[in-house]
């Protein structure tokens, strides 16, 4: 990142004097009239005709005043008009007036918005998705290397300010070519009675290479509540192979982690027709197709957790705690039906019933005729050279602050949605903003476009880059936009986002037309269908945006158009551009352009506005929910000598600090570049302040107390708190005190940091 910073700083030293943003600067000088002015000359010859002279003097003054007024109107009236184009975009989200454009900053936001819409094209989006998804292109393959070279050439043709690559070695896992993974049915004597055929290319990266034998337990989606139900029903999964469905809002890695924690010996994961359509005649999977996904409960190279795996790294390998210790295989619906139809034991709940044929929905673990299952996984770890590709446009005012847009490039399958869509949007947005700069756009901040490698293995390329520059990203990165899997339909928009970007997103969806409903904005269509608030969703573990926020403390968002009917081909060999086009009714280009415009609208605001339009008060509301929960259990806490008062105090301090900072911004002179830079620096660090400083980045990489994973998080604290009433015997008072302390001091630290100077901080606690 120092390389990036140096390049941006060097480029920013080029001054713009006579021209700004492609338009010549016009300066007007008004000179004061002296004794020899025209008006004085008119008066002196007629000094004896006072009344006539007075009349001429009045007429002359009126003429000069009128001319000056008309000139001023001509110069400033057009600018005022331009600033109003497209609604009240010059008003800040919080209601305060936005700072006027800095002298020489070029075009106004309304003009830039019109320019962006004019330059965005949809023709190349379909062509790029087709090119990317013409064949499998996993990391390290010849097809993947060829694609990387092509994207590098396309960036260079755009004549961006800087284009470069960064290479690193990472440990990836692939199927062993010499020994296939297998699944067998064993008879009551333990002898193989049948080998169940599997596709040798189907695998779950980072599964344990091991074998296990046992009964079979049906675990629904493998959510915490599913394992809790099995426990309450007296069904033990210890030593058994747990069969679970794809979906349920739980990643493969989370399913496997929960199964392993419950004592399972192995895991099989299948797509159920109730969740993913499986009629090929109606755009569905065939029943012999499995869905693959990595099972590392984390992101990045699992053998360098918390630090980068660049090729010059000499650290000894450290295995991530998120790697599973049990074998995992993806299986098809046909294989799942064969296994689950032979189960006995308790009946499953009604909500667990899928649509597999001939399955009565028993949970096991008993098998018919005393049978058991044996599974064996044979994968190999391989060091692979990865390449991340970067291209940037340098900001003209604050080049050391940059907005990042990124997309996964690799795919184990064709990857039309997995990698094609994101790559197409990335290249189209880079082309558009590059053209805008050539047409007069002068961004305040730098724009960074990145094509990431090894996304199918847990966002390895992106996470390793974050780990390499972790110590300074919160000082540089304004926000991250993940373009991964952005188009799976053209109807419903979802935004998996940090709350800091909520206002920015809300303003953007009011400006962009819905791709499917002509004449309606995305906002108005969402309001018709139950409310635009439904668009905002929390970040999730496998999102391309997750590590930026949960690991690095950078506000991030991942936008996605879907259909009510799920797109079933992601992470399968059937994820082709022809099937995606069929789902979209041939409207891939139109939908892609709409999504690109939405992202572009948000990027434009971040690159243009004097003050970053991030909602710094958003986390106060999140913590308020915890306060209510603590109040609910106050009697039980006090009976154990525990007081939630420190949390209440820290929340109040944070709320006041955020509101005070917002008021200071609203009433400051934002014409002053130093003042704007001072406030922007503080705004950029808000997300970073919520990374806990009390846990190890190596052992607990996702340190964010709201979005992260681990005992230090708000969700872990809340979950533990519920045990006070649901299961008091398992409430661990020592652990709870530790959790409460970690969360409280992280929140108090965020409040102190927002307050600013140490003499402005007043931490008074009563014991």
For each residue, the residues with C-beta under 8 A, 3 or more apart:
1: 4 5 468 469 472 473 476
2: 5 6 472
3: 6 7 164
4: 1 7 8 162 390 392 402 448 476
5: 1 2 8 9 400 472 476
6: 2 3 9 10
7: 3 4 10 11 161 162 392 394
8: 4 5 11 12 162 392 394 395 399 400 402 446
9: 5 6 12 13 399 400
10: 6 7 13
11: 7 8 14 161 162 394 399
12: 8 9 394 395 396 399 400
13: 9 10
14: 11
15:
16: 19 20 104 396 442
17: 25
18: 24 25
19: 16 22 23 24 25
20: 16 23 25 104 105 106 442
21: 104 105 106 107 440 441 442
22: 19 106 438 439 440
23: 19 20 106 107 440
24: 18 19
25: 17 18 19 20 104
26: 75
27:
28: 75
29:
30:
31:
32:
33: 37 38 39 40
34: 37
35: 40
36: 40 41
37: 33 34 40 41
38: 33 41 42 60
39: 33 42 43 57 60 61 64
40: 33 35 36 37 43 44
41: 36 37 38 44 45
42: 38 39 45 46 53 56 57 60
43: 39 40 46 47 53 56 57
44: 40 41 47
45: 41 42
46: 42 43 49 52 53 56
47: 43 44 50 53
48:
49: 46 52 53
50: 47 53 54
51: 54 55
52: 46 49 55 56
53: 42 43 46 47 49 50 56 57
54: 50 51 57 58
55: 51 52 58 59
56: 42 43 46 52 53 59 60
57: 39 42 43 53 54 60 61
58: 54 55 61 62
59: 55 56 62 63
60: 38 39 42 56 57 63 64
61: 39 57 58 64 65
62: 58 59 65 66
63: 59 60 66 67
64: 39 60 61 67 68
65: 61 62 68 69
66: 62 63 69 70
67: 63 64 70 71
68: 64 65 71 72
69: 65 66 72 73
70: 66 67 73 74
71: 67 68 74 75
72: 68 69 75 76
73: 69 70 76 77
74: 70 71 77 78
75: 26 28 71 72 78 79
76: 72 73 79 80
77: 73 74 80 81
78: 74 75 81 82
79: 75 76 82 83 108
80: 76 77 83 84
81: 77 78 84 85
82: 78 79 85 108 110 111
83: 79 80 90 108 109 110
84: 80 81 87 88 90 110
85: 81 82 89 108 110 111 113 114
86: 89 109 110 113 114 511
87: 84 510 511
88: 84 91
89: 85 86 109 110 113 507 511
90: 83 84 97 98 108 109
91: 88 95 96 97 98
92: 95 96 97 98 609 611 613 666
93: 503 504 506 507 613 615
94: 503 615 662 666
95: 91 92
96: 91 92 665 666
97: 90 91 92
98: 90 91 92 609 610 611 670
99: 609 610 611 670 671 676
100: 610 670 671
101: 105 106 108 610
102: 105 397 444 610 671 673
103:
104: 16 20 21 25 442
105: 20 21 101 102 396 397 442 444
106: 20 21 22 23 101 440 441 442
107: 21 23 111 112 115 440 441 442
108: 79 82 83 85 90 101 111 112
109: 83 86 89 90 112 113 604 605 608 609
110: 82 83 84 85 86 89 113 114
111: 82 85 107 108 114 115
112: 107 108 109 115 116 436 441 604 608
113: 85 86 89 109 110 116 117 511 601 604
114: 85 86 110 111 117 118
115: 107 111 112 118 119 436 439 440 441
116: 112 113 119 120 432 436 597 600 601 604
117: 113 114 120 597
118: 114 115
119: 115 116 432 435 436 439
120: 116 117 428 432 593 596 597 600
121: 124 125 428 593
122: 125 126 589 590 592 593
123: 126 127 589
124: 121 127 128 424 427 428 431
125: 121 122 128 129 424 425 428 588 589 592 593 596
126: 122 123 129 130 424 577 581 588 589 592
127: 123 124 130 131
128: 124 125 131 132 420 423 424 427 428
129: 125 126 132 133 416 420 421 423 424 577 580 588 592
130: 126 127 133 134 420 577
131: 127 128 134 147 150
132: 128 129 137 147 409 411 415 416 419 420 423 424
133: 129 130 411 414 415 416 419 420 575 576 577
134: 130 131 414
135: 143 414
136: 141 143 411 412 413 414 415 573
137: 132 141 143 144 147 409 410 411 415 419
138: 141 144 174 410 411 412 456
139: 144 170 172 384 386 410 453 454 456 457 460
140: 144 145 172 382 384 385 386
141: 136 137 138 144 145
142: 145 146
143: 135 136 137 146 147
144: 137 138 139 140 141 147 148 409 410 453
145: 140 141 142 148 149 387
146: 142 143 149 150
147: 131 132 137 143 144 150 151 409
148: 144 145 151 152 165 387 389 409 451 453
149: 145 146 152 153
150: 131 146 147 153 154
151: 147 148 154 155 389 409 423 427 451
152: 148 149 155 156 163 165 389
153: 149 150 156 157
154: 150 151 157 158 427
155: 151 152 158 160 163 389 391 427 430 449
156: 152 153 159 160 163 391
157: 153 154
158: 154 155 391 430 431 434
159: 156 434
160: 155 156 163 391 392 393 430 434 449
161: 7 11 392 393 394
162: 4 7 8 11 390 391 392 394
163: 152 155 156 160 389 390 391 392
164: 3 389 390 391
165: 148 152 387 388 389 390
166: 387 388 390 465
167: 311 385 386 387 388
168: 308 309 310 311 385 386 388 461 464
169: 309 310 311 383 384 385 386
170: 139 300 301 304 309 383 384 386 454 457 460 461 464
171: 301 302 303 309 317 381 382 383 384
172: 139 140 205 381 382 383 384 454 457 460
173: 205 206 207 379 380 381 382 457
174: 138 203 205 379 380 382
175: 180 181 200 201 203 378 379 380
176: 179 180 209 378 379 380
177:
178:
179: 176 378
180: 175 176 198 200 378
181: 175 198 200 203 329 375 376 377 378 379
182: 195 198 375 376
183: 195 196 198 268 329 331 335 373 374 375 376
184: 192 193 194 195 196 373 374 375
185: 192 193 194 195 196 371 372 373 374
186: 190 191 192 193 213 371 372 373 374
187: 190 191 192 193 369 370 371
188: 369 370 371
189:
190: 186 187 213 372
191: 186 187
192: 184 185 186 187 195 374
193: 184 185 186 187 371
194: 184 185
195: 182 183 184 185 192
196: 183 184 185 335 338
197:
198: 180 181 182 183 202 290 329 331 335
199: 202 288 290 332
200: 175 180 181
201: 175 573
202: 198 199 290 292 329 330 331
203: 174 175 181 207 292 329 330 377 379
204: 207 252 269 292 293 294 295 328 329 330
205: 172 173 174 292 294 295 296 379 456 457 458
206: 173 294 295 296 302 323 324 457 458
207: 173 203 204 295 324 327 328 329 377 379
208: 323 324 325 326 327 328 377
209: 176 327 377 378 379 380
210: 266 325 326 327 376 377
211: 327 374 375 376 377
212: 239 241 265 266 326 327 374 375
213: 186 190 265 372 373 374 375
214: 239 240 241 265 266 365 372 373
215: 239 240 241 364 365 366 367 372 373
216: 240 241 242 243 339 340 342 343 364 365 367 373
217: 230 235 237 240 241 242 243 264 363 364 365
218: 242 243 244 340 343 348 352 361 362 363 364
219: 222 226 227 230 237 242 243 244 255 259 363
220: 223 226 244 245 248 348 351 352
221: 226 244 245 247 248 249 250 255
222: 219 226 227 242 244 245 248 250 254 255 256 258 259 267 269
223: 220 226 227 248 249 250 258
224: 227 228 258
225: 228 229
226: 219 220 221 222 223 229 230 248 352
227: 219 222 223 224 230 231 237 258 259 262
228: 224 225 231 232
229: 225 226 232 233 349
230: 217 219 226 227 233 235 237 262 363
231: 227 228 234 235 262
232: 228 229
233: 229 230 346 363
234: 231 346
235: 217 230 231 345 346 363 364 365
236: 240 263 365
237: 217 219 227 230 240 242 259 262 263 264 365
238: 262 263 264 265
239: 212 214 215 263 264 265
240: 214 215 216 217 236 237 264 265 364 365
241: 212 214 215 216 217 264 265 266 267 268 373 375
242: 216 217 218 219 222 237 259 262 264 266 267 268
243: 216 217 218 219 267 268 269 270 331 336 339 340
244: 218 219 220 221 222 255 259 267 268 269 270
245: 220 221 222 248 269 270 271 272 274 275 354
246: 252 269 270 271 272 275 276 291
247: 221 250 272 275 276 566
248: 220 221 222 223 226 245 275
249: 221 223 540
250: 221 222 223 247 254 255
251: 254 255 293 540 541 542
252: 204 246 255 256 269 293 294 295 328
253: 256 257 293 294 295 296 297 298 322 324 458 541 542
254: 222 250 251 257 258 297 541
255: 219 221 222 244 250 251 252 258 259 267 269
256: 222 252 253 259 260 267 295 297 324 326 328
257: 253 254 260 261 297 322 324
258: 222 223 224 227 254 255 261 262
259: 219 222 227 237 242 244 255 256 262 264 267 326
260: 256 257 263 264 267 324 325 326
261: 257 258
262: 227 230 231 237 238 242 258 259
263: 236 237 238 239 260
264: 217 237 238 239 240 241 242 259 260 267 326
265: 212 213 214 238 239 240 241 326
266: 210 212 214 241 242 326 327 328 329 375
267: 222 241 242 243 244 255 256 259 260 264 326 327 328 329
268: 183 241 242 243 244 328 329 330 331 335 336 339 375
269: 204 222 243 244 245 246 252 255 291 293 328 329 330 331
270: 243 244 245 246 290 291 330 331 332 333 335 336
271: 245 246 275 276 278 285 289 290 291 332 333 568
272: 245 246 247 275 276 333 336 354 355 356
273: 276 277 278 284 287 333 354 355 356
274: 245 353 354 355
275: 245 246 247 248 271 272 354 566
276: 246 247 271 272 273 284 285 291 566 568
277: 273 282 283 284 285 565 566 568
278: 271 273 284 285 286 287 333 568
279: 282 284
280: 283 284 285 286
281: 284
282: 277 279
283: 277 280 568 579 582 583
284: 273 276 277 278 279 280 281 568
285: 271 276 277 278 280 289 333 568 569 572 574
286: 278 280 289
287: 273 278 332 333 334
288: 199 332 334
289: 271 285 286 332 572 573 574
290: 198 199 202 270 271 330 331 332 572
291: 246 269 270 271 276 330 570 571 572
292: 202 203 204 205 330 412 413 571 572
293: 204 251 252 253 269 330 542 571
294: 204 205 206 252 253 456 457 458
295: 204 205 206 207 252 253 256 324 328
296: 205 206 253 299 302 320 322 323 324 457 458
297: 253 254 256 257 322 323 324 541 709
298: 253 302 305 320 322 458 701 702
299: 296 458 459 460 462 463 541 546 547 551 701
300: 170 304 305 309 458 459 460 463 464 466 467 547 701
301: 170 171 304 305 309 460 463 464
302: 171 206 296 298 305 319 320 322 323 458
303: 171 309 317 318 319 320 381
304: 170 300 301 307 308 309 313 315 317 318 464 467
305: 298 300 301 302 318 319 320 321 322 698 699 701
306: 467 696 697 698 699 701
307: 304 313 315 467 698
308: 168 304 313 464 465 467 468
309: 168 169 170 171 300 301 303 304 313 464
310: 168 169 313 464 468
311: 167 168 169 385
312:
313: 304 307 308 309 310
314:
315: 304 307 318
316:
317: 171 303 304
318: 303 304 305 315 698
319: 302 303 305 323
320: 296 298 302 303 305 323
321: 305 699
322: 253 257 296 297 298 302 305
323: 206 208 296 297 302 319 320
324: 206 207 208 253 256 257 260 295 296 297 328
325: 208 210 260
326: 208 210 212 256 259 260 264 265 266 267
327: 207 208 209 210 211 212 266 267 375 376 377
328: 204 207 208 252 256 266 267 268 269 295 324 377
329: 181 183 198 202 203 204 207 266 267 268 269 375 377
330: 202 203 204 268 269 270 290 291 292 293
331: 183 198 202 243 268 269 270 290 335 336
332: 199 270 271 287 288 289 290 335 336
333: 270 271 272 273 278 285 287 336 337 356
334: 287 288 337 338
335: 183 196 198 268 270 331 332 338 339
336: 243 268 270 272 331 332 333 339 340 356
337: 333 334 340 341 356 357 358 359
338: 196 334 335 341 342
339: 216 243 268 335 336 342 343 373
340: 216 218 243 336 337 343 356 359 361 362
341: 337 338 356 358 359 360
342: 216 338 339 367 368 371
343: 216 218 339 340 362 363 364 365 366 367 368
344: 362 364 366 367 368
345: 235 362 363 364 365 366
346: 233 234 235 362 363
347: 360 361 362 363
348: 218 220 352 353 361 362 363
349: 229 352
350: 353
351: 220
352: 218 220 226 348 349 361 363
353: 274 348 350 361
354: 245 272 273 274 275 359 361
355: 272 273 274
356: 272 273 333 336 337 340 341 359
357: 337
358: 337 341
359: 337 340 341 354 356
360: 341 347
361: 218 340 347 348 352 353 354
362: 218 340 343 344 345 346 347 348
363: 217 218 219 230 233 235 343 345 346 347 348 352
364: 215 216 217 218 235 240 343 344 345 367
365: 214 215 216 217 235 236 237 240 343 345
366: 215 343 344 345
367: 215 216 342 343 344 364 370 371 372 373
368: 342 343 344 371
369: 187 188
370: 187 188 367
371: 185 186 187 188 193 342 367 368
372: 185 186 190 213 214 215 367
373: 183 184 185 186 213 214 215 216 241 339 367
374: 183 184 185 186 192 211 212 213
375: 181 182 183 184 211 212 213 241 266 268 327 329
376: 181 182 183 210 211 327
377: 181 203 207 208 209 210 211 327 328 329
378: 175 176 179 180 181 209
379: 173 174 175 176 181 203 205 207 209
380: 173 174 175 176 209
381: 171 172 173 303
382: 140 171 172 173 174
383: 169 170 171 172
384: 139 140 169 170 171 172 454
385: 140 167 168 169 311
386: 139 140 167 168 169 170 453 454 460 461 464
387: 145 148 165 166 167 453 461
388: 165 166 167 168 450 451 452 453 461 462 465
389: 148 151 152 155 163 164 165 409 450 451
390: 4 162 163 164 165 166 448 449 450
391: 155 156 158 160 162 163 164 430 448 449 450
392: 4 7 8 160 161 162 163 402 446 447 448 449
393: 160 161 433 434 437 443 446 447
394: 7 8 11 12 161 162 399 446
395: 8 12 398 399 400 401 402 443 444 445 446 447 607
396: 12 16 105 399 442 443 444
397: 102 105 444 445 673
398: 395 401 444 445 677 680
399: 8 9 11 12 394 395 396 402 445 446
400: 5 8 9 12 395 446 475 476
401: 395 398 445 446 476 478 680 684
402: 4 8 392 395 399 445 446 447 448 476 477 478
403: 445 446 447 448 477 478 479 481 603 606 607
404: 448 450 477 479 480 481 548 554
405: 426 429 430 447 448 449 450 480 481 483 599 603
406: 426 449 450 451 452 462 480 481 482 483 544
407: 419 422 423 425 426 450 451 452 482 483 484 544
408: 411 418 419 422 423 452 455 456 459 484 544
409: 132 137 144 147 148 151 389 419 423 451 452 453 455
410: 137 138 139 144 415 419 453 454 455 456
411: 132 133 136 137 138 408 414 415 418 419 420 455 456 575
412: 136 138 292 415 456 571
413: 136 292 418 571 572 573 574 575
414: 133 134 135 136 411 420 573 574 575 576 577
415: 132 133 136 137 410 411 412 418 419 420 456 575
416: 129 132 133 420 421 569 575 576 577 579 580
417: 420 421 485 487 488 567 569 570 575 580
418: 408 411 413 415 455 456 484 485 570 571 575
419: 132 133 137 407 408 409 410 411 415 422 423 455 484
420: 128 129 130 132 133 411 414 415 416 417 423 424 577
421: 129 416 417 424 425 483 485 486 487 580 592
422: 407 408 419 425 426 482 483 484 485 486 544
423: 128 129 132 151 407 408 409 419 420 426 427 451 483
424: 124 125 126 128 129 132 420 421 427 428 592
425: 125 407 421 422 428 429 483 486 592 595 596 599
426: 405 406 407 422 423 429 430 449 450 451 483
427: 124 128 151 154 155 423 424 430 431
428: 120 121 124 125 128 424 425 431 432 592 593 596
429: 405 425 426 432 433 449 596 599 600 603
430: 155 158 160 391 405 426 427 433 434 449
431: 124 158 427 428 434 435
432: 116 119 120 428 429 435 436 596 600
433: 393 429 430 436 437 441 443 447 600 603
434: 158 159 160 393 430 431 437 438
435: 119 431 432 438 439
436: 112 115 116 119 432 433 439 440 441
437: 393 433 434 440 441 442 443
438: 22 434 435
439: 22 115 119 435 436
440: 21 22 23 106 107 115 436 437
441: 21 106 107 112 115 433 436 437
442: 16 20 21 104 105 106 107 396 437
443: 393 395 396 433 437 446 447 607 608
444: 102 105 395 396 397 398 607 608 609 610
445: 395 397 398 399 401 402 403 478 606 607
446: 8 392 393 394 395 399 400 401 402 403 443
447: 392 393 395 402 403 405 433 443 603 607
448: 4 390 391 392 402 403 404 405
449: 155 160 390 391 392 405 406 426 429 430
450: 388 389 390 391 404 405 406 407 426 462 465
451: 148 151 388 389 406 407 409 423 426
452: 388 406 407 408 409 455 459 461 462 465 544
453: 139 144 148 386 387 388 409 410 460 461
454: 139 170 172 384 386 410 457 458 459 460 461
455: 408 409 410 411 418 419 452 459 460 461 462 484 544
456: 138 139 205 294 408 410 411 412 415 418 571
457: 139 170 172 173 205 206 294 296 454 460
458: 205 206 253 294 296 298 299 300 302 454 463 542
459: 299 300 408 452 454 455 462 463 542 544 546 547
460: 139 170 172 299 300 301 386 453 454 455 457 463 464
461: 168 170 386 387 388 452 453 454 455 464 465
462: 299 388 406 450 452 455 459 465 466 544 547 548
463: 299 300 301 458 459 460 466 467 547 551
464: 168 170 300 301 304 308 309 310 386 460 461 467 468
465: 166 308 388 450 452 461 462 468 469
466: 300 462 463 469 470 473 547 548 551 552
467: 300 304 306 307 308 463 464 470 551
468: 1 308 310 464 465
469: 1 465 466 472 473
470: 466 467 473 551 552 697
471:
472: 1 2 5 469 475 476
473: 1 466 469 470 476 477 552 553 554
474: 477 552 553 554 684 685 687 688
475: 400 472 681 684 685
476: 1 4 5 400 401 402 472 473
477: 402 403 404 473 474 480 548 552 554 684
478: 401 402 403 445 555 606 612 684
479: 403 404 501 554 555 556 557 606 614
480: 404 405 406 477 545 548 549 554 555 556 557
481: 403 404 405 406 545 556 557 558 559 599 602 603
482: 406 407 422 543 544 545 548 556 557 558
483: 405 406 407 421 422 423 425 426 486 544 558 559 599
484: 407 408 418 419 422 455 543 544 558
485: 417 418 421 422 488 558 560 570
486: 421 422 425 483 558 559 560 561 592 595
487: 417 421 490 560 561 580 584 588 591 592 595
488: 417 485 560 561 562 563 566 567 570 583
489: 492 561 562 563 567 583 584 591
490: 487 515 516 561 563 584 585 587 590 591 594
491: 516 561 562 563 564
492: 489 529 561 562 563 564
493: 509 522 526 535 559 560 561 598
494: 535 537 559 560 562
495: 505 535 536 537 557 558 559 560
496: 537 538 539 540 543 545 557 558 560
497: 501 502 505 536 537 539 545 556 557 558
498: 501 539 549 555 556 557 687 707
499: 502 536 615 618 619 621 622
500: 555 614 615 616 618 686 687
501: 479 497 498 504 505 555 556 557 602 614 615
502: 497 499 505 506 536 615 618
503: 93 94 506 507 613 614 615
504: 93 501 507 508 602 605 606 613 614 615
505: 495 497 501 502 508 509 535 536 557 602
506: 93 502 503 509 510 523 532
507: 89 93 503 504 510 511 601 605 613
508: 504 505 511 512 598 601 602 605
509: 493 505 506 512 521 522 523 526 532 535 598
510: 87 506 507 521 522 523
511: 86 87 89 113 507 508 521 601
512: 508 509 521 522 594 597 598 601
513: 518 519 520 521 522 594
514: 517 518 520 521 522 524 525 594
515: 490 561 587 590 591 593 594 595
516: 490 491 587 591
517: 514 520 525
518: 513 514
519: 513
520: 513 514 517 524 525 528
521: 509 510 511 512 513 514 524 525
522: 493 509 510 512 513 514 525 526 535 594 598
523: 506 509 510 526 527 532
524: 514 520 521 527 528
525: 514 517 520 521 522 528 529
526: 493 509 522 523 529 530 531 532 534 535
527: 523 524 531 532
528: 520 524 525
529: 492 525 526 534
530: 526 534
531: 526 527 534
532: 506 509 523 526 527 535
533: 536
534: 526 529 530 531
535: 493 494 495 505 509 522 526 532
536: 495 497 499 502 505 533
537: 494 495 496 497 540
538: 496 707
539: 496 497 498 543 545 546 549 550 556 558 707
540: 249 251 496 537 543 546
541: 251 253 254 297 299 546 709
542: 251 253 293 458 459 546
543: 482 484 496 539 540 546 558
544: 406 407 408 422 452 455 459 462 482 483 484 558
545: 480 481 482 496 497 539 548 549 556 557 558
546: 299 459 539 540 541 542 543 549 550 551 556 702 707
547: 299 300 459 462 463 466 550 551 552 702
548: 404 462 466 477 480 482 545 551 552 554 555 556
549: 480 498 539 545 546 552 553 554 555 556 687 704 707
550: 539 546 547 702 703 704 707 708 709
551: 299 463 466 467 470 546 547 548 701 702 703 704 708
552: 466 470 473 474 477 547 548 549 688
553: 473 474 549 685 687 688 689 690 691 704
554: 404 473 474 477 479 480 548 549 687 688
555: 478 479 480 498 500 501 548 549 614 687
556: 479 480 481 482 497 498 501 539 545 546 548 549
557: 479 480 481 482 495 496 497 498 501 505 545 602
558: 481 482 483 484 485 486 495 496 497 539 543 544 545
559: 481 483 486 493 494 495 595 598 599
560: 485 486 487 488 493 494 495 496
561: 486 487 488 489 490 491 492 493 515 591 594 595
562: 488 489 491 492 494 566 567
563: 488 489 490 491 492 566 567 583
564: 491 492
565: 277
566: 247 275 276 277 488 562 563
567: 417 488 489 562 563 570 580 583
568: 271 276 277 278 283 284 285 572
569: 285 416 417 572 574 575 576 579 580
570: 291 417 418 485 488 567 575
571: 291 292 293 412 413 418 456 575
572: 285 289 290 291 292 413 568 569 575
573: 136 201 289 413 414
574: 285 289 413 414 569 579
575: 133 411 413 414 415 416 417 418 569 570 571 572 579 580
576: 133 414 416 569 579 580
577: 126 129 130 133 414 416 420 580 581 588
578: 581 582
579: 283 416 569 574 575 576 582 583
580: 129 416 417 421 487 567 569 575 576 577 583 584 588
581: 126 577 578 584 585 586 588
582: 283 578 579 585
583: 283 488 489 563 567 579 580
584: 487 489 490 580 581 587 588 591
585: 490 581 582
586: 581
587: 490 515 516 584 590 591
588: 125 126 129 487 577 580 581 584 591 592
589: 122 123 125 126 592 593
590: 122 490 515 587 593 594
591: 487 489 490 515 516 561 584 587 588 594 595
592: 122 125 126 129 421 424 425 428 486 487 588 589 595 596
593: 120 121 122 125 428 515 589 590 596 597
594: 490 512 513 514 515 522 561 590 591 597 598
595: 425 486 487 515 559 561 591 592 598 599
596: 120 125 425 428 429 432 592 593 599 600
597: 116 117 120 512 593 594 600 601
598: 493 508 509 512 522 559 594 595 601 602
599: 405 425 429 481 483 559 595 596 602 603
600: 116 120 429 432 433 596 597 603 604
601: 113 116 507 508 511 512 597 598 604 605
602: 481 501 504 505 508 557 598 599 605 606
603: 403 405 429 433 447 481 599 600 606 607
604: 109 112 113 116 600 601 607 608
605: 109 504 507 508 601 602 608 609 613
606: 403 445 478 479 504 602 603 609 612 613
607: 395 403 443 444 445 447 603 604
608: 109 112 443 444 604 605
609: 92 98 99 109 444 605 606 612 613
610: 98 99 100 101 102 444 670 676
611: 92 98 99 665 670 676 679 680 683
612: 478 606 609 680 683 684
613: 92 93 503 504 507 605 606 609
614: 479 500 501 503 504 555 683 686
615: 93 94 499 500 501 502 503 504 618
616: 500 658 661 662 683 686 754
617: 620 621 655 658 659 662
618: 499 500 502 615 621 622
619: 499 622 623 654 658 686 690 706 750
620: 617 623 624 651 654 655 658
621: 499 617 618 624 625
622: 499 618 619 625 626 706 714
623: 619 620 626 627 647 651 654 714 747
624: 620 621 627 628 651
625: 621 622 628 629
626: 622 623 629 630 647 651 714 717 718
627: 623 624 630 631 644 647 648 651
628: 624 625 631 632
629: 625 626 632 633 718 721
630: 626 627 633 634 637 644 647 648 721
631: 627 628 634 644
632: 628 629
633: 629 630 636 637 721 724 725
634: 630 631 637 638 644
635: 638 639
636: 633 639 640 724 725
637: 630 633 634 640 642 643 644 724
638: 634 635 641 642 643
639: 635 636
640: 636 637 733
641: 638
642: 637 638 733 736 737 740
643: 637 638 646
644: 627 630 631 634 637 647 648 740
645: 648 649 766
646: 643 649 650 740 744 748 765
647: 623 626 627 630 644 650 651 740 743 744 747
648: 627 630 644 645 651 652
649: 645 646 652 653 748 765
650: 646 647 653 654 744 745 747 748 751
651: 620 623 624 626 627 647 648 654 655 747
652: 648 649 655 656
653: 649 650 656 657 748 751 752 755 763
654: 619 620 623 650 651 657 658 747 748 750 751 754
655: 617 620 651 652 658 659
656: 652 653 659 660 751
657: 653 654 660 661 751 752 754 755
658: 616 617 619 620 654 655 661 662 686 754
659: 617 655 656 662 663
660: 656 657 663 664 754 755
661: 616 657 658 664 665 679 682 683 754 756
662: 94 616 617 658 659 665 666
663: 659 660 666 667
664: 660 661 667 668 679
665: 96 611 661 662 668 670 679
666: 92 94 96 662 663
667: 663 664
668: 664 665 672 675 679
669: 672 675
670: 98 99 100 610 611 665 675 676
671: 99 100 102
672: 668 669 675 676
673: 102 397 676 677
674: 677 678
675: 668 669 670 672 678 679
676: 99 610 611 670 672 673 679 680
677: 398 673 674 680 681
678: 674 675 681 682
679: 611 661 664 665 668 675 676 682 683
680: 398 401 611 612 676 677 683 684
681: 475 677 678 684 685
682: 661 678 679 685 686 754 756
683: 611 612 614 616 661 679 680 686
684: 401 474 475 477 478 612 680 681 687 688
685: 474 475 553 681 682 688 689 753
686: 500 614 616 619 658 682 683 689 690 750 754
687: 474 498 500 549 553 554 555 684 690 704
688: 474 552 553 554 684 685 691
689: 553 685 686 746 749 750 753 754
690: 553 619 686 687 704 705 706 746 750
691: 553 688 703 704 705 708 746
692: 695 700 703 704 705 708 712 742 743 746
693: 703 746 749
694: 712 742 745 746
695: 692 699 700 703 710 712 742
696: 306 699 700
697: 306 470 700 701 703
698: 305 306 307 318 701
699: 305 306 321 695 696
700: 692 695 696 697 703 708 709 710 712
701: 298 299 300 305 306 551 697 698
702: 298 546 547 550 551 707 708 709 710
703: 550 551 691 692 693 695 697 700 708 710 712
704: 549 550 551 553 687 690 691 692 707 708 713
705: 690 691 692 708 712 713 714 742 743 746 747
706: 619 622 690 713 714
707: 498 538 539 546 549 550 702 704
708: 550 551 691 692 700 702 703 704 705 712 713
709: 297 541 550 700 702 713
710: 695 700 702 703 713 716
711: 716 735 738 739 742
712: 692 694 695 700 703 705 708 716 739 742 743 746
713: 704 705 706 708 709 710 716 717 743
714: 622 623 626 705 706 717 718 743
715: 718 719
716: 710 711 712 713 719 720 739
717: 626 713 714 720 721 736 739 740 743
718: 626 629 714 715 721 722
719: 715 716 722 723
720: 716 717 723 731 732 735 736 739
721: 629 630 633 717 718 724 736
722: 718 719 725 726
723: 719 720 726 727 728 730 731
724: 633 636 637 721 728 731
725: 633 636 722 728
726: 722 723
727: 723 730 731
728: 723 724 725 731
729:
730: 723 727
731: 720 723 724 727 728 736
732: 720 735 736
733: 640 642 736 737
734: 737 738
735: 711 720 732 738 739
736: 642 717 720 721 731 732 733 739 740
737: 642 733 734 740 741
738: 711 734 735 741 742
739: 711 712 716 717 720 735 736 742 743
740: 642 644 646 647 717 736 737 743 744
741: 737 738 744 745
742: 692 694 695 705 711 712 738 739 745 746
743: 647 692 705 712 713 714 717 739 740 746 747
744: 646 647 650 740 741 747 748
745: 650 694 741 742 748 749
746: 689 690 691 692 693 694 705 712 742 743 749 750
747: 623 647 650 651 654 705 743 744 750 751
748: 646 649 650 653 654 744 745 751 752 763
749: 689 693 745 746 752 753
750: 619 654 686 689 690 746 747 753 754
751: 650 653 654 656 657 747 748 754 755
752: 653 657 748 749 755 761 763
753: 685 689 749 750 756
754: 616 654 657 658 660 661 682 686 689 750 751
755: 653 657 660 751 752 760 761
756: 661 682 753 760
757: 760 761
758: 761
759:
760: 755 756 757
761: 752 755 757 758
762:
763: 653 748 752
764:
765: 646 649
766: 645
767:
